[in-house]
Amino acid sequence: MTLPGPEPTPLVYSQDEDFLIAVGEPLALTELSRIVVAKWDGLYADALRNACERAFAGTPVQVCRCGADTLAALRQQRADLVLLGLTFVDLDGIDLLQTIVRERLALRVMVVSGRKDEHSLQALRVARFDGFFDPYAEEVPALVEALRQVAGGQGYLSPTLRRELFVQRSAGMLVPRLTLAELQVFCVIGDGTDDREAAERLGLSDATVQTHRRNLMRKLDVTTSAKLVREAVRLGVVRIQPDGSVVRPGFEQLRAERASRKPAGPAVK
């Protein structure tokens, strides 16, 4: 059950005209009651915890190494601040972010990740978060300051993220090159899933999936299904885990967005 609490800060400020960063009333640094670090890599998780202890002395910090544990901990007790990675062995971090926001499990969320593939950045564009920090490009002192900035009610975007956005804008983003329907199909067939299985999963006809596949190959300038899979991995539409399992970042978010755009059916008399 979601714990009661105030609504998340409205999206009122865009720091880079690319992401909507929530800015609101500052949290009192001396009154923070709980911080959760959600990062699968143990070394980075410890480094993030140490940074939190430096930024907010005396505030309890809990470390979670997988998505399910993160949700369980937050559902048991909401956090003032969550430092969220995007890669876990069980859940995708973007979908996890959406759940945290939807269920109001944290007052502030800072994404901490070096993942800046095109698809992930596109998914983050419609997500609510309060900061993005790249731990592979910035040092601990910068993280401490970024944490205080986010807790103080200001957004934060890593300089490396801004540079990546500039490069991708120059090359042409995946969206709007692809329609929502095409991107949703791409998320499913991007791991090699055949048309029939994809059609069953998406509730479409085989012919519709075949049409989307042809359009994807034409728009992405690939000539075979194998090359389409490689392109899906390169763009971050799918990620293959070390154990062979497949993660589709932002797929549930994409499904919900497309469903919300479908016209309503005729009223029942």
CORQUI-V45506 format. One record per run of one state. SS is the DSSP state (2 for helix, 1 for strand, 0 for the rest). FROM is the first residue (numbers start at 0). TO is the last residue. If there is no record, write none. Layout:
# CORQUI-V45506
ss={SS:SS}
from={FROM:FROM}
to={TO:TO}
This chain:
# CORQUI-V45506
ss={0:1:0:1:0:2:0:1:0:2:0:1:0:2:0:1:0:1:0:1:2:0:1:0:2:0:1:0:1:0:2:0:1:0:2:0:2:0:2:0:2:0:2:0:2:0:1:0:1:0:2:0}
from={0:12:14:19:21:28:31:34:38:41:55:60:64:66:76:78:84:86:87:91:92:102:105:112:117:125:128:129:130:133:139:151:155:157:158:171:173:177:179:189:194:202:205:220:224:235:238:240:245:247:250:261}
to={11:13:18:20:27:30:33:37:40:54:59:63:65:75:77:83:85:86:90:91:101:104:111:116:124:127:128:129:132:138:150:154:156:157:170:172:176:178:188:193:201:204:219:223:234:237:239:244:246:249:260:268}
